[in-house]
């Protein structure tokens, strides 16, 4: 009699957290959903940054890149196969969504905002 075969279901529905930094661009190219992780490597204006929150706000992303004050910038997220989409300062971005590729921040025009 094998008792250990029934133990498989004990962790059903529990997602393992990776003890490493996940490169979002890599997962986007593979078309896979990034796993839960200690950190996510994102590109902001072509430069790599590590975010430790799976759902940061637009403000947090701009602040991480040193683009201060965040109100002076417009942030866009690029998803694989889609056009870049504007991200609001208080809007959360789900980094675990499949296809999150990179971010682009531009100084706001004097007429914007």
N, C-alpha and C positions, 0 to 999 in steps of 0.2 A: 504494500500500500504506500502510495506517494503522497505525503502530506504537503510537500512544498509546492505542488501544482496549484493548489487552491489559494495560496498566499499572493499570487500574481495580481489579483484584483484589489488588494488593499490600497494601492496608490492610484487607483483609477480616478481620472479627473484632476489629479494634482500635476501641475506643470513644473518641471525642473528649472531652476534658475542657474544659468551658466555663470561660472566663476571667471568670466573673461569679458573683454570688450568685443562687441559685435559690430562689424562694418556694414552699415546700412546699404551703401552703394553695391556691395557685393551681393547681398541678399536680393536687392532690387533687380539686378541683372539676372539672377537665377530664378526670379519670379516666386521666391519663397517668403513666407512670413517669418520675420526675425524672432528668435526665441526670447524669453525673459532673460535678462542679463544684468550684470553689475553696471554695465555702461554701453553706450551706443556711439559709434564713431560716425559723425555727420560731417558733411562738407558745407561750409558757409563761404560763399564767394571763392570757392576752390581751395580753401584752407581747411584742414581737418581739425575737429574739436570733439571732445568726449562729453556726452550728456549722461548723467546718472539717473535721470527720470524718464520713464517710457512715454510720458505725455506732457512735455514741457509747453509753456506758453510761447507765443511769438516774442513777447518781451524777454523771457528767459534766454531764448536763442540769440537775440540781438545783444543782450548783455554779455553772454558767454563770448561772443565774438568781439567784445569791446566797442560795440557800436552804440555810443552813448551821446545824448539821451536817446533811448529807443524810439521816442516819439518823433525823432527827426529822420527815421528810416522807414521804408516800406519793405516788408519781407514777403518773399514768394517761395512756395515749396514746389519742387518738380517731382512729379510721379511718373514712373515709366509709362510711355505710351500716351501721356496726357500733356496738355499745355500747363505751364506754370500757373499756380493759383495763389492769390493774395491770402496772407495769414494775418489776422488781426492781432493786436498786442495782447489781448486777454484771451485769445482763442488758443485752445490746446491742440497740439499736433500729435496724433497717435503714431509714434515712431515704429510701432509693431505692425502697422498696416502694411500689407505687401505692396511694394513698388515705390516707397519713399526713397528718392534718389539723392537729392541735394537741395540746398537752400541758396537763395540769391537775395541780398539786401542792397537796396539802393537809397541814396539820400533822397528825402522828400523834396519835391519842388516847393518853392516858396508859396505857390498858389494852392498846394494840397493841404488837407487837414483842417 
